[in-house]
Amino acid sequence: MKSAWHRPLSHPSPPPPTILSDSDSDGDGFSSAAETHRHSDLSDSIFKPYLELSDHSGADLSKIQSFLTSSSAGALSCLICLERIKPSDPTWSCSSLCFAVFHLICIQSWARQASDLAAARAATRLPISPATASDTALWNCPKCRSEYPKSHIPKMYLCFCGKVENPPNDPWVLPHSCGEVCGRPLKHNCGHHCLLLCHPGPCPSCPKLVKVRCFCGCIEDVRRCGFKEFSCNNLCSKVLDCGVHRCTEVCHRGACPPCRTRGVYACQCGKVKEEKECCDRVFQCDHPCEKRLNCGKHVCERGCHSGECGECPLKGKRTCPCGKRVYEGMPCDASVQLCGATCDKMLPCGYHRCPERCHRGQCVETCRVVVKKSCRCGSLKKDVSDFCFFEF
């Protein structure tokens, strides 16, 4: 069933309309005065549900009004073929940024060629199959360059709000519109839907009145849902992340800035004190911790840190320096005996292991295993006894 807004409000019982052909629509058809009056009636009908609720007709609706004027006056042109879009021509409109209207057949050809070209380029750059590249190909709106996936290439002619397929060409309804309430979800996910009749261009901001608080939460007010975020212009005064100081900015959107209050703060181990901003109050010095461990015999060898130092690392199971023999129940201040086996730790060369017996400290820094080495060109070979990674 068609909406009550299909007929102009100023003519409760209009005479039967004369259906214009495409050729008639290009000519004079109606007189200019009658056409202007009908265009005004269409705009009034489309905006009426919105204006009754919001009583607001300023800049918020100016962009939609320009789309309506161009569409109802037949002044829309396809930016691909540069031909005028007739009221009976199947169309597609960008729903991302520009809301520009194109011939359906033009945008289909444009999108297929663009996505096929993108898939071919992706297949040459990446080791993927042509089918996978085709599935992930993108195409752009010819005007605003917004990206759409290949699966969004339009396949049918829909009205502006997308509810009706092949909307009829009715002279008392806006071209390419179904004449019903738009009903698309409004921006910012407010939960409300567009009250205008099916229309080109973006949907206006939500006109419903809601009770909201300012950014800092100090003042409550009743505002239009589309403009419900506001600043009370007072100091924010929220407690900052430090938990001590308060925000000194004017009531603002989003998180408060870092606390810039300066003071003298100690490092995590407490040895060094420096003057810093409160947001940088947690810092580490360059000294080792050296706090006494719970064993009472050793000190913490970790760098500057917060919290407890933990158990003594020499407490519990201990191994000989090479790790082959395990000792249990030894005091943490007792020296571990050497096991007498070969050390067998990997040397810095990464190819050979330490041939020395189990020992304390670092293994030899230089590998001295004798190996045959070739020169860089490969024509000569030589026994090298100094360094296994030596090149000549």
WOPE-V564062 format. One record per residue. N is the residue number from 1. RES is the residue in one letter. PSI is psi in radians with two decimals (NA if undefined). NEAR is the number of other ideal C-beta (glycine too) atoms within 10 Angstrom. Layout:
{{N & RES & PSI & NEAR} {N & RES & PSI & NEAR}}
This chain:
{{1 & M & 2.37 & 4} {2 & K & 2.69 & 12} {3 & S & 2.72 & 15} {4 & A & -0.25 & 9} {5 & W & 0.16 & 21} {6 & H & -0.48 & 14} {7 & R & 2.59 & 18} {8 & P & 2.52 & 16} {9 & L & -0.50 & 11} {10 & S & -0.08 & 11} {11 & H & 1.53 & 12} {12 & P & -0.65 & 7} {13 & S & 1.37 & 5} {14 & P & 2.70 & 12} {15 & P & 2.76 & 6} {16 & P & 2.24 & 5} {17 & P & 2.63 & 12} {18 & T & 2.10 & 9} {19 & I & 2.19 & 9} {20 & L & 2.41 & 16} {21 & S & 2.99 & 12} {22 & D & -0.63 & 11} {23 & S & -0.61 & 9} {24 & D & -0.66 & 12} {25 & S & -0.40 & 18} {26 & D & -0.40 & 12} {27 & G & -2.62 & 8} {28 & D & -0.82 & 9} {29 & G & -1.99 & 16} {30 & F & 2.81 & 16} {31 & S & 2.76 & 9} {32 & S & -0.62 & 9} {33 & A & -0.78 & 8} {34 & A & -0.68 & 10} {35 & E & -0.73 & 16} {36 & T & -0.69 & 13} {37 & H & -0.71 & 15} {38 & R & -0.69 & 18} {39 & H & -0.69 & 17} {40 & S & -0.70 & 13} {41 & D & -0.71 & 18} {42 & L & -0.78 & 25} {43 & S & -0.76 & 18} {44 & D & -0.74 & 14} {45 & S & -0.72 & 23} {46 & I & -0.69 & 24} {47 & F & -0.29 & 21} {48 & K & -0.86 & 15} {49 & P & -0.58 & 18} {50 & Y & -0.79 & 22} {51 & L & -0.56 & 15} {52 & E & -0.56 & 10} {53 & L & -0.63 & 14} {54 & S & -0.42 & 21} {55 & D & 0.72 & 8} {56 & H & 2.08 & 16} {57 & S & 0.60 & 13} {58 & G & -2.43 & 6} {59 & A & -0.34 & 7} {60 & D & -0.49 & 16} {61 & L & 0.00 & 20} {62 & S & -0.70 & 10} {63 & K & -0.71 & 13} {64 & I & -0.68 & 21} {65 & Q & -0.66 & 15} {66 & S & -0.67 & 12} {67 & F & -0.76 & 20} {68 & L & -0.75 & 22} {69 & T & -0.79 & 13} {70 & S & -0.71 & 16} {71 & S & -0.82 & 25} {72 & S & -0.47 & 24} {73 & A & 0.01 & 12} {74 & G & 0.47 & 17} {75 & A & 0.14 & 10} {76 & L & 2.43 & 23} {77 & S & 2.47 & 16} {78 & C & 2.19 & 21} {79 & L & -0.07 & 17} {80 & I & -0.94 & 15} {81 & C & -0.17 & 14} {82 & L & 0.31 & 8} {83 & E & 2.71 & 11} {84 & R & 2.47 & 13} {85 & I & 1.99 & 22} {86 & K & 2.73 & 17} {87 & P & -0.44 & 19} {88 & S & -0.03 & 13} {89 & D & 2.29 & 21} {90 & P & 2.38 & 16} {91 & T & 2.96 & 26} {92 & W & 2.45 & 25} {93 & S & 2.45 & 22} {94 & C & 2.30 & 19} {95 & S & 0.20 & 15} {96 & S & -1.14 & 12} {97 & L & -0.92 & 12} {98 & C & -0.43 & 17} {99 & F & 0.44 & 20} {100 & A & 2.62 & 20} {101 & V & 2.38 & 25} {102 & F & 2.76 & 26} {103 & H & 2.42 & 22} {104 & L & -0.78 & 17} {105 & I & -0.55 & 17} {106 & C & -0.81 & 20} {107 & I & -0.55 & 25} {108 & Q & -0.80 & 16} {109 & S & -0.75 & 14} {110 & W & -0.83 & 21} {111 & A & -0.71 & 23} {112 & R & -0.79 & 14} {113 & Q & -0.72 & 11} {114 & A & -0.76 & 18} {115 & S & -0.63 & 24} {116 & D & -0.69 & 15} {117 & L & -0.72 & 12} {118 & A & -0.66 & 19} {119 & A & -0.70 & 21} {120 & A & -0.70 & 14} {121 & R & -0.71 & 12} {122 & A & -0.66 & 17} {123 & A & -0.54 & 17} {124 & T & -0.46 & 8} {125 & R & -0.56 & 9} {126 & L & 2.61 & 11} {127 & P & 1.15 & 5} {128 & I & 2.80 & 14} {129 & S & 2.68 & 10} {130 & P & -0.58 & 11} {131 & A & -0.74 & 9} {132 & T & -0.72 & 13} {133 & A & -0.65 & 20} {134 & S & -0.65 & 17} {135 & D & -0.54 & 14} {136 & T & 0.09 & 14} {137 & A & 2.58 & 22} {138 & L & 2.71 & 16} {139 & W & 2.78 & 22} {140 & N & 2.61 & 17} {141 & C & 2.31 & 23} {142 & P & -0.39 & 18} {143 & K & -1.02 & 15} {144 & C & -0.10 & 12} {145 & R & 0.33 & 11} {146 & S & 2.49 & 14} {147 & E & 2.46 & 11} {148 & Y & 2.51 & 19} {149 & P & 2.84 & 12} {150 & K & -0.54 & 18} {151 & S & -0.26 & 8} {152 & H & 0.24 & 13} {153 & I & 2.15 & 17} {154 & P & 2.41 & 17} {155 & K & -0.25 & 9} {156 & M & 2.83 & 9} {157 & Y & 2.01 & 17} {158 & L & 2.72 & 20} {159 & C & 3.06 & 24} {160 & F & -0.68 & 27} {161 & C & -0.16 & 21} {162 & G & 0.14 & 14} {163 & K & -0.52 & 15} {164 & V & 2.27 & 16} {165 & E & 2.39 & 10} {166 & N & 1.09 & 11} {167 & P & 2.42 & 23} {168 & P & 2.66 & 11} {169 & N & 1.62 & 17} {170 & D & 2.16 & 16} {171 & P & -0.30 & 16} {172 & W & 0.13 & 16} {173 & V & 2.54 & 26} {174 & L & 2.31 & 25} {175 & P & 2.41 & 24} {176 & H & 0.28 & 25} {177 & S & 2.60 & 23} {178 & C & -0.22 & 25} {179 & G & -0.03 & 23} {180 & E & 3.00 & 19} {181 & V & 2.34 & 17} {182 & C & -1.06 & 24} {183 & G & 0.14 & 15} {184 & R & 2.53 & 18} {185 & P & 2.40 & 13} {186 & L & 2.82 & 21} {187 & K & 2.90 & 13} {188 & H & 0.18 & 13} {189 & N & 0.81 & 7} {190 & C & -0.22 & 15} {191 & G & -0.08 & 11} {192 & H & 2.94 & 15} {193 & H & 2.76 & 13} {194 & C & 2.35 & 22} {195 & L & -0.22 & 22} {196 & L & 2.76 & 25} {197 & L & 2.76 & 26} {198 & C & 2.14 & 26} {199 & H & 2.73 & 27} {200 & P & 2.90 & 25} {201 & G & -3.10 & 21} {202 & P & 2.73 & 17} {203 & C & 2.55 & 21} {204 & P & 2.95 & 24} {205 & S & 2.70 & 18} {206 & C & 2.21 & 24} {207 & P & -0.10 & 22} {208 & K & 2.57 & 16} {209 & L & 2.28 & 13} {210 & V & 2.71 & 15} {211 & K & 2.09 & 9} {212 & V & 2.91 & 16} {213 & R & 2.76 & 14} {214 & C & 3.10 & 20} {215 & F & -0.71 & 18} {216 & C & -0.15 & 20} {217 & G & 0.15 & 12} {218 & C & -0.60 & 14} {219 & I & 2.37 & 15} {220 & E & 2.43 & 10} {221 & D & 2.82 & 12} {222 & V & 2.11 & 9} {223 & R & 2.88 & 15} {224 & R & 2.44 & 17} {225 & C & -0.61 & 18} {226 & G & -0.31 & 21} {227 & F & 0.70 & 13} {228 & K & -0.32 & 19} {229 & E & 2.21 & 12} {230 & F & 2.83 & 15} {231 & S & 2.40 & 14} {232 & C & -0.10 & 17} {233 & N & 0.25 & 9} {234 & N & 2.99 & 12} {235 & L & 2.43 & 14} {236 & C & -0.94 & 21} {237 & S & 0.30 & 14} {238 & K & 2.58 & 16} {239 & V & 2.25 & 12} {240 & L & 3.10 & 20} {241 & D & -0.45 & 12} {242 & C & -0.33 & 15} {243 & G & 0.08 & 7} {244 & V & -0.90 & 12} {245 & H & 2.86 & 15} {246 & R & 2.72 & 14} {247 & C & 2.31 & 18} {248 & T & 0.12 & 14} {249 & E & 2.78 & 13} {250 & V & 2.53 & 13} {251 & C & 2.12 & 20} {252 & H & 2.84 & 15} {253 & R & 2.55 & 10} {254 & G & -2.96 & 6} {255 & A & 2.66 & 10} {256 & C & 2.66 & 17} {257 & P & 2.88 & 13} {258 & P & 2.62 & 12} {259 & C & 2.14 & 22} {260 & R & 0.18 & 12} {261 & T & 2.25 & 14} {262 & R & 2.58 & 12} {263 & G & 3.05 & 14} {264 & V & 2.14 & 9} {265 & Y & 2.58 & 16} {266 & A & 2.65 & 13} {267 & C & 3.12 & 19} {268 & Q & -0.53 & 16} {269 & C & -0.19 & 20} {270 & G & 0.10 & 12} {271 & K & -0.56 & 15} {272 & V & 2.43 & 15} {273 & K & 2.35 & 11} {274 & E & 2.71 & 13} {275 & E & 2.14 & 8} {276 & K & 2.90 & 14} {277 & E & 2.65 & 13} {278 & C & -0.59 & 17} {279 & C & -0.31 & 15} {280 & D & 0.43 & 13} {281 & R & -0.42 & 18} {282 & V & 1.98 & 11} {283 & F & 2.90 & 13} {284 & Q & 2.45 & 13} {285 & C & 3.13 & 17} {286 & D & 0.11 & 9} {287 & H & 2.63 & 12} {288 & P & 2.77 & 15} {289 & C & -0.99 & 19} {290 & E & 0.40 & 13} {291 & K & 2.59 & 14} {292 & R & 2.24 & 11} {293 & L & 2.98 & 20} {294 & N & -0.24 & 12} {295 & C & -0.37 & 14} {296 & G & 0.04 & 9} {297 & K & -0.36 & 13} {298 & H & 2.86 & 16} {299 & V & 2.78 & 13} {300 & C & 2.22 & 18} {301 & E & 0.05 & 11} {302 & R & 2.87 & 14} {303 & G & -3.13 & 13} {304 & C & 2.20 & 18} {305 & H & 2.89 & 16} {306 & S & 2.88 & 11} {307 & G & -2.96 & 6} {308 & E & 2.66 & 10} {309 & C & -0.35 & 18} {310 & G & -3.06 & 11} {311 & E & 2.77 & 12} {312 & C & 2.23 & 17} {313 & P & -0.27 & 14} {314 & L & 0.06 & 16} {315 & K & 2.47 & 15} {316 & G & -2.54 & 11} {317 & K & 2.39 & 9} {318 & R & 2.68 & 17} {319 & T & 2.83 & 12} {320 & C & 2.91 & 19} {321 & P & -0.59 & 17} {322 & C & -0.20 & 21} {323 & G & 0.13 & 13} {324 & K & -0.46 & 14} {325 & R & 2.37 & 16} {326 & V & 2.37 & 11} {327 & Y & 2.43 & 13} {328 & E & 2.62 & 7} {329 & G & 0.26 & 7} {330 & M & 2.51 & 15} {331 & P & 2.60 & 11} {332 & C & -0.31 & 16} {333 & D & 0.05 & 11} {334 & A & 2.49 & 10} {335 & S & 2.41 & 8} {336 & V & 2.38 & 16} {337 & Q & 2.66 & 12} {338 & L & 2.47 & 15} {339 & C & -0.33 & 18} {340 & G & -0.11 & 11} {341 & A & 2.96 & 13} {342 & T & 2.42 & 14} {343 & C & -0.97 & 21} {344 & D & 0.32 & 14} {345 & K & 2.62 & 15} {346 & M & 2.32 & 11} {347 & L & 2.91 & 19} {348 & P & -0.39 & 14} {349 & C & -0.42 & 15} {350 & G & 0.04 & 9} {351 & Y & -0.57 & 12} {352 & H & 2.86 & 14} {353 & R & 2.78 & 15} {354 & C & 2.17 & 18} {355 & P & -0.10 & 14} {356 & E & 2.82 & 13} {357 & R & 2.84 & 12} {358 & C & 2.18 & 21} {359 & H & 2.78 & 15} {360 & R & 2.73 & 10} {361 & G & -2.99 & 5} {362 & Q & 2.63 & 9} {363 & C & 2.94 & 18} {364 & V & 2.42 & 13} {365 & E & -0.44 & 7} {366 & T & 2.28 & 12} {367 & C & 2.27 & 21} {368 & R & 0.36 & 14} {369 & V & 2.34 & 14} {370 & V & 2.19 & 10} {371 & V & 2.81 & 16} {372 & K & 2.30 & 8} {373 & K & 2.47 & 16} {374 & S & 2.66 & 12} {375 & C & 3.08 & 11} {376 & R & -0.56 & 8} {377 & C & -0.22 & 6} {378 & G & 0.05 & 7} {379 & S & -0.40 & 7} {380 & L & 2.62 & 10} {381 & K & 2.61 & 10} {382 & K & 2.51 & 12} {383 & D & 2.15 & 8} {384 & V & 2.14 & 17} {385 & S & -0.12 & 11} {386 & D & -0.96 & 9} {387 & F & 2.23 & 14} {388 & C & -0.31 & 19} {389 & F & 0.24 & 13} {390 & F & 2.40 & 13} {391 & E & 2.57 & 9} {392 & F & NA & 9}}
